[in-house]
Amino acid sequence: MKNQYFGDKNDYRKYGLLRGLSDRGNLSSFVCWMLTKDDGSSDGRFTEYLRNASKWRGYDPELFDALHSIVVSSATRHVDACGPAGFLSRALFHTTELTDKAAERDRYFGKLASMSEGVDLVFFDPDNGLEVASCPRGAKGSAKFLYWRELAETYERGHSVLVYQHYPREERDAFTRRVAERMATELGAPSIHSFATARVLFLLAPKPRHADALRERAHAVARQWRGQISHTEHNAANNGGGMPDESATQPGDPSTAELGRALVRAELLARGAQKVEEEQHGRSIRLRVSTDGGRHQVRVRVKARGRRSRDWQARLADRDPPRTVDALETFWVFVDLATADSPTFFVVPDWWMRRDIQHHHEGYLIRHGGIRPETPESDHHKIEPYRVEKWEGQWELLGLRAD
């Protein structure tokens, strides 16, 4: 980061993303500016958007007004203005300037470790992004990069991490997939989220305890910043390596989960359900389905598999018995979105699915010496299609019309 960039169009999107992911401060955050000297170039001149409120203010009015006050009204271009402005709630900042010298860099990141203790999300804002082979740590120009070992050490200390990444001269989708895969491997992260803008990319690796909250916030950011920020989740093969999968949402499009629920709801009604209502269940949404004139009700958990995903994603906690006794019988409905115009549905009893998750996880641990490799603390669990194929189209279990 250079002060000359402060408040430009990329900065507006960046702060909007960080505000959205931190849920306006509900997750604590630490901003590691990786500040370098201004270079006298014209980079960072893109601030005219602040004079076009009708087009730009609506994405985040509070943030827009704060940046307008700082950049336009006060003619200030400096990261120190972030703290007093208050638009990054509960955020701490590492404002020391970073140099190319390896010894000074070691001290810089040592200070980062102590300053960020206990923080949920650490954001790195290097000039260029993640390391490249042509510029080793300590070489001239190395202050412009974040090195994998520095990112991994931060992640290992218990922080979710977000990284600014400049696009290289490479096809963007291919580059995004490649760097997301590398990040998952380097960090041992179950999933990586990418956020693409017109000029730059941001990469997020959530810790398992933050995964659900950050996934929800990522989808919210994509909706709020429609046309400016697009979101893709790259899901690693959670039970034993392999290439990352993807479940993508374009800016403003429904998420995979939202599309899955909509398709299941339509199918339920088409097969004779009188009413289908959404219920908040912790951080997830379930469907309450009424049949037989409302005399019979069941609850449905929807699991949607994206068009480019091989598996459905669940949690190990899903194998545990429900914490509270519920009079409603629960079913899982798995939907394959490979062909959204003609999706495939699998209707599975909750008791069977919990037992199946337990069975497969026990087998996985036996094959790996009793401990999950690389990410032993992870709560993620993948469900392969073969495990539920016998339940395809079993709508009669819900008291509905079957094929």
C-alpha positions in Angstrom: 0.0 0.0 0.0 1.1 3.5 -0.8 -0.5 6.6 0.7 -0.9 8.0 -2.8 -3.6 5.3 -3.4 -5.7 6.2 -0.4 -9.3 6.8 -1.2 -9.1 5.9 -4.9 -11.8 3.7 -6.5 -9.9 0.5 -5.7 -9.7 1.6 -2.1 -13.4 2.2 -1.9 -14.1 -1.4 -3.0 -11.4 -2.7 -0.7 -12.7 -1.0 2.4 -16.2 -2.0 1.4 -15.1 -5.6 1.2 -13.3 -5.4 4.6 -16.3 -3.7 6.2 -18.6 -6.4 4.8 -16.5 -9.4 5.9 -16.0 -8.0 9.4 -19.8 -7.4 9.6 -19.2 -3.8 10.6 -16.9 -4.9 13.4 -18.7 -8.1 14.7 -15.5 -9.9 13.7 -12.4 -8.0 14.9 -9.9 -7.1 12.2 -6.3 -6.1 11.8 -5.0 -4.1 8.8 -1.4 -4.8 7.9 -0.8 -2.0 5.4 2.6 -3.2 4.3 3.1 0.5 3.6 5.8 1.6 1.2 7.0 5.0 0.0 5.1 6.9 -2.6 6.7 6.6 -6.0 5.6 9.9 -7.6 3.6 8.2 -10.3 0.1 9.0 -11.3 -1.2 5.8 -9.7 -4.0 6.4 -7.3 -5.5 9.3 -9.2 -8.8 7.6 -9.7 -10.9 9.6 -7.2 -13.4 11.2 -9.5 -16.0 8.6 -8.4 -16.2 10.7 -5.2 -17.8 13.5 -7.2 -20.4 11.1 -8.7 -22.5 10.2 -5.7 -25.5 9.2 -7.7 -23.5 6.3 -9.2 -21.2 5.3 -6.4 -22.6 6.3 -3.0 -25.3 3.6 -2.9 -22.8 0.7 -2.5 -21.9 1.9 1.0 -23.2 5.4 1.9 -21.3 5.6 5.2 -18.0 4.7 3.6 -18.5 6.9 0.6 -19.3 9.9 2.8 -16.2 9.3 5.0 -13.9 9.0 2.0 -15.4 12.1 0.4 -14.8 14.1 3.6 -11.2 12.9 3.8 -10.1 13.0 0.2 -12.2 15.7 -1.4 -13.1 18.1 1.5 -9.9 17.7 3.5 -7.6 16.9 0.5 -5.9 14.1 2.6 -4.3 11.0 1.1 -2.9 9.0 4.0 -3.8 5.7 5.7 -3.6 7.3 9.1 -7.0 8.9 8.3 -8.7 5.5 8.6 -8.6 5.3 12.3 -10.1 8.6 13.2 -12.7 8.3 10.4 -14.1 5.2 12.1 -15.4 3.4 9.0 -13.4 0.2 9.9 -15.0 -0.6 13.3 -12.9 -2.5 15.8 -9.9 -2.5 13.4 -6.3 -2.2 14.5 -3.6 -1.0 12.1 0.1 -1.7 11.4 1.3 1.6 10.0 5.1 1.1 10.1 6.7 1.5 6.7 8.0 -1.8 5.2 11.5 -1.9 3.5 13.3 -4.5 1.4 15.8 -5.4 4.1 15.2 -9.0 5.4 16.2 -8.2 9.1 13.8 -5.2 9.2 11.1 -7.3 7.6 11.6 -9.9 10.4 11.1 -7.2 13.0 8.0 -5.9 11.1 6.3 -9.3 11.1 7.3 -10.0 14.7 5.5 -6.8 15.7 2.5 -7.9 13.6 2.3 -11.1 15.6 2.2 -9.3 18.9 -0.1 -6.5 17.8 -2.7 -8.8 16.2 -3.0 -11.3 19.0 -6.6 -12.3 19.5 -7.9 -10.7 16.3 -10.2 -12.7 14.1 -9.3 -11.4 10.6 -5.9 -10.1 9.4 -5.8 -8.2 6.1 -2.6 -7.8 4.1 -2.3 -5.0 1.6 0.9 -5.4 -0.3 1.6 -3.3 -3.4 1.6 -6.2 -5.8 0.4 -9.3 -3.9 1.8 -12.7 -3.1 5.4 -13.5 -3.8 6.9 -14.3 -7.2 9.9 -16.5 -8.0 11.8 -13.6 -9.5 11.9 -11.5 -6.3 13.1 -13.5 -3.3 12.6 -12.2 0.3 15.1 -9.5 1.0 15.8 -8.6 -2.6 15.2 -5.2 -4.1 11.4 -4.7 -4.5 10.5 -7.4 -2.1 8.6 -5.0 0.1 5.9 -5.0 -2.6 5.1 -8.7 -1.9 3.7 -10.9 0.9 5.6 -14.2 1.2 3.9 -17.5 1.7 5.7 -18.3 4.9 4.5 -15.0 6.4 0.9 -15.7 5.4 1.1 -19.3 6.7 2.5 -18.2 10.0 -0.3 -15.7 10.5 -2.9 -18.3 9.6 -1.3 -20.9 12.0 -1.6 -18.3 14.8 -5.4 -18.7 14.5 -6.3 -15.8 12.2 -8.4 -15.8 9.1 -6.5 -14.0 6.4 -7.4 -11.7 3.5 -4.8 -10.7 0.9 -4.8 -8.0 -1.8 -3.5 -9.4 -5.1 -2.7 -7.4 -8.3 -3.6 -9.3 -11.5 -0.6 -10.4 -13.5 -0.5 -10.6 -17.3 -2.3 -13.9 -17.3 -5.8 -15.0 -18.1 -7.7 -14.0 -14.9 -9.9 -17.0 -14.2 -6.9 -19.4 -14.7 -4.8 -17.2 -12.4 -7.5 -17.1 -9.8 -7.9 -20.8 -9.7 -4.1 -21.4 -9.6 -3.4 -18.9 -6.7 -6.5 -20.2 -4.8 -5.2 -23.7 -5.1 -1.7 -22.7 -4.0 -3.1 -20.8 -1.0 -5.2 -23.8 0.1 -2.1 -26.0 -0.1 0.3 -23.6 1.6 -2.1 -22.9 4.5 -3.9 -26.2 4.7 -7.1 -24.2 4.5 -10.4 -26.1 3.8 -11.7 -23.4 1.5 -10.5 -20.2 -0.2 -12.8 -17.3 -1.3 -11.8 -15.0 -4.1 -13.3 -11.5 -4.7 -12.7 -10.1 -8.2 -13.0 -6.5 -9.1 -12.3 -4.7 -12.4 -8.6 -4.2 -11.5 -7.6 -6.4 -8.6 -8.3 -9.6 -6.7 -8.7 -10.4 -3.0 -8.2 -13.8 -1.5 -9.7 -15.0 1.8 -8.7 -18.1 3.8 -11.1 -18.5 6.7 -10.2 -20.4 9.8 -12.8 -23.2 10.4 -14.4 -21.4 13.3 -15.0 -18.4 11.1 -16.0 -20.3 8.0 -19.8 -20.1 8.2 -19.9 -16.5 9.2 -17.4 -15.4 6.5 -19.3 -17.4 3.9 -22.5 -15.6 4.7 -20.8 -12.3 4.7 -19.1 -13.0 1.4 -22.4 -13.6 -0.3 -23.8 -10.4 1.3 -20.9 -8.4 -0.1 -21.5 -9.8 -3.6 -25.1 -8.7 -3.3 -24.3 -5.3 -1.9 -21.6 -4.6 -4.4 -23.3 -6.0 -7.4 -21.4 -5.1 -10.6 -18.2 -4.1 -8.6 -17.2 -7.3 -6.6 -17.8 -10.9 -7.6 -17.3 -13.8 -5.3 -16.2 -17.4 -5.8 -15.7 -20.0 -3.1 -13.0 -22.6 -3.9 -13.8 -25.7 -1.8 -10.9 -28.0 -1.1 -11.5 -31.8 -1.0 -11.9 -31.9 2.7 -11.4 -35.6 3.4 -8.0 -36.2 1.9 -6.5 -33.8 -0.6 -7.2 -33.3 -4.3 -7.9 -30.3 -6.4 -10.1 -27.5 -5.1 -13.7 -27.4 -6.3 -15.6 -24.2 -7.0 -19.0 -22.9 -6.2 -19.3 -19.6 -7.9 -21.6 -16.7 -7.6 -21.5 -13.7 -9.9 -22.2 -10.3 -8.4 -25.8 -10.0 -7.5 -26.6 -13.6 -8.6 -28.2 -16.0 -6.0 -25.7 -18.1 -4.1 -25.6 -21.8 -4.6 -27.5 -22.3 -1.3 -30.2 -19.8 -2.3 -30.6 -21.3 -5.7 -30.8 -24.8 -4.2 -33.5 -23.7 -1.7 -35.5 -22.1 -4.5 -35.4 -25.3 -6.6 -36.3 -27.5 -3.7 -39.1 -25.3 -2.7 -40.5 -25.3 -6.3 -40.2 -29.1 -6.4 -42.0 -29.5 -3.0 -44.9 -27.4 -4.1 -45.1 -29.2 -7.5 -45.3 -32.6 -5.7 -48.2 -31.6 -3.5 -46.9 -29.6 -0.5 -49.5 -27.0 0.6 -47.0 -24.7 2.2 -43.2 -24.3 2.3 -41.8 -21.7 4.8 -38.2 -20.7 5.5 -37.0 -20.9 9.1 -33.8 -19.6 10.6 -31.9 -22.4 12.3 -28.7 -20.9 13.9 -26.8 -19.5 10.9 -28.5 -21.7 8.3 -32.0 -21.7 6.8 -34.3 -24.7 6.9 -37.6 -25.3 5.1 -40.8 -26.3 7.0 -43.0 -28.3 4.7 -46.8 -28.8 5.3 -48.8 -31.5 3.6 -52.1 -33.2 4.1 -53.9 -30.0 4.6 -51.3 -28.9 7.2 -51.8 -31.9 9.4 -48.4 -33.3 8.5 -45.2 -31.2 8.7 -41.5 -32.1 8.2 -38.4 -30.0 8.2 -35.9 -30.0 5.3 -32.2 -29.2 5.2 -31.1 -28.3 1.7 -27.6 -29.1 0.4 -26.8 -27.7 -3.0 -23.8 -28.8 -5.1 -22.5 -26.1 -7.5 -22.2 -26.6 -11.2 -18.4 -27.1 -11.0 -18.3 -29.0 -7.6 -17.8 -32.7 -7.2 -19.3 -33.0 -3.7 -21.7 -31.5 -1.2 -20.2 -29.7 1.8 -21.2 -30.5 5.4 -19.8 -30.3 8.9 -18.6 -33.0 11.3 -21.0 -31.5 13.8 -23.8 -32.7 11.5 -23.2 -36.3 12.8 -24.1 -35.4 16.3 -27.6 -35.8 17.7 -29.7 -32.6 17.7 -29.2 -30.6 20.8 -32.9 -30.1 21.4 -35.8 -32.5 20.9 -38.0 -31.5 17.9 -41.4 -32.9 17.2 -40.8 -32.4 13.4 -39.0 -35.2 11.5 -36.1 -33.8 9.6 -34.8 -34.8 6.1 -31.9 -33.7 4.0 -32.5 -32.9 0.3 -29.4 -32.8 -1.8 -29.7 -31.0 -5.1 -27.3 -31.2 -8.0 -27.2 -27.9 -9.9 -25.1 -29.2 -12.8 -28.3 -28.7 -14.9 -30.4 -26.2 -13.0 -33.2 -26.5 -15.6 -33.5 -30.2 -14.7 -31.9 -30.7 -11.3 -31.5 -34.1 -9.5 -32.8 -34.4 -6.0 -31.9 -36.9 -3.2 -34.2 -37.1 -0.2 -32.4 -38.6 2.9 -33.6 -39.1 6.4 -31.7 -37.1 9.0 -31.0 -40.0 11.2 -29.4 -41.9 8.3 -27.3 -39.0 7.2 -25.9 -38.4 10.6 -24.9 -42.1 10.9 -23.4 -42.0 7.5 -21.2 -39.0 8.3 -20.0 -40.7 11.4 -19.2 -43.9 9.6 -17.2 -42.3 6.8 -15.3 -40.0 9.1 -14.3 -42.9 11.3 -13.0 -44.8 8.3 -11.1 -41.7 7.1 -9.4 -41.4 10.5 -8.4 -45.0 10.5 -6.8 -44.6 7.1 -4.8 -41.6 8.4 -3.5 -42.9 11.7 -6.3 -41.5 13.8 -5.9 -37.8 13.0 -6.9 -35.6 10.1 -3.7 -34.6 8.2 -2.8 -30.9 7.7 -6.0 -29.5 9.2 -6.8 -31.5 12.4 -9.0 -28.7 13.8 -11.2 -28.6 10.7 -14.9 -29.3 11.0 -15.6 -29.7 7.3 -16.8 -32.9 5.7 -17.5 -33.7 2.1 -20.4 -35.9 1.0 -19.7 -37.7 -2.3 -22.6 -38.4 -4.7 -22.3 -42.2 -4.5 -23.2 -42.1 -0.8 -26.7 -40.7 -1.4 -27.5 -42.0 -4.9 -29.9 -44.7 -3.5 -32.1 -41.9 -2.1 -32.7 -40.2 -5.5 -36.3 -39.0 -5.8 -37.6 -40.5 -2.6 -40.2 -37.8 -2.1 -42.7 -40.3 -0.6 -40.7 -40.1 2.6 -42.1 -36.6 3.0 -45.6 -37.7 2.2 -45.4 -36.2 -1.3 -46.0 -37.6 -4.8 -43.1 -39.6 -6.2 -42.3 -40.2 -9.8 
